[in-house]
């Protein structure tokens, strides 16, 4: 499975030469954020990494925030596509797929987690990112709710919806812990997430 970092980013307009330049800009933003963070990244930094003039960059996007908003939307959509494509599998297979996507190093890289965390911070005071982040959360939780609706226990915390809230909080918390806590490595987070999800679903974790 290709990582989100490697996933193709769809351009906002159908212009072949412009497509390549937009992708360069998006990649440049990603690299700058990973290196120095969003707050310290300037439009000039992005333009330099993209090998473009700042004024030329503004031909494709209205500014730094517009680039971030567009890139975040694309990354979010790739994550959702990879989650939702397993909806027709058994609950245990869906739990295994979620676990592998977020914790087995096969779907989302540590640099992408860092990028998403930067976006989450900016989203607090950025209306477009706030909306995109809320939509990402809602769709992830809706998927997990449907998962629990088809399990033997249907979730043990006041029904599937409340159980999905706890499960999603656990997912984000453990994946963030891997990024910040050196004592929490991916294999341990993978085990904790998978086993807890199976327990909430009433599925034997030894299978």
Secondary structure as UniProt FT lines:
FT   HELIX           4..6
FT   HELIX           16..36
FT   TURN            38..40
FT   HELIX           43..49
FT   TURN            50..51
FT   HELIX           54..57
FT   TURN            58..60
FT   HELIX           64..84
FT   TURN            85..88
FT   HELIX           91..103
FT   HELIX           110..123
FT   TURN            124..125
FT   HELIX           127..149
FT   HELIX           160..180
FT   TURN            182..183
FT   HELIX           186..201
FT   TURN            205..206
//
